[in-house]
Amino acid sequence: MEIILANTVLGVLLVLGLGAAGTAIGFGILGGKLLEGSARQPE
């Protein structure tokens, strides 16, 4: 029973970690595009 609980916790942490990393990468790309667009159109 303890092995199942430990593996479940590890699986949940892995999923949450990958989700957070994907979100951070997406926001980084979004911010880069925002800065690129404002540099082209400064108004």
N, C-alpha and C positions, 0 to 999 in steps of 0.2 A: 504493500500500500504506500509506503514511503517513497518508493522509486517512482510510482505513478504520479504522486504529488510533486516530486522534484522535477520530473520531466515536463509536467504541465506548467510549472512555474517558469522553467527555462524556455519553453515554447512561447508562452505569453510575453516574456521579456524580449525574445528575439523578434516577434511580430511587432511589438511596440517600438523597439529600437529601429527596425527597418522602416516603419511608417514615419517615425520622426526624422530619420535621415532623408527619406524621400521628400518630405515636406520642406526641409531645410534647403535641399538642392533646388526644388521648385521655386521657393521664394528667392533664392539667389539668382536664378535665371530671370525671374520676373523683375527683380531690382536692376539687373544689368540691362534689360531691354528698356526699362523706364529711363535710366540714365542715358542710354544711347538715343532714345527718342527725344529727350529734352535737350540733348546736345545738338541735334539736328534742327529742332524748332525751339529756340530759346524763348520765344514769346509764349 
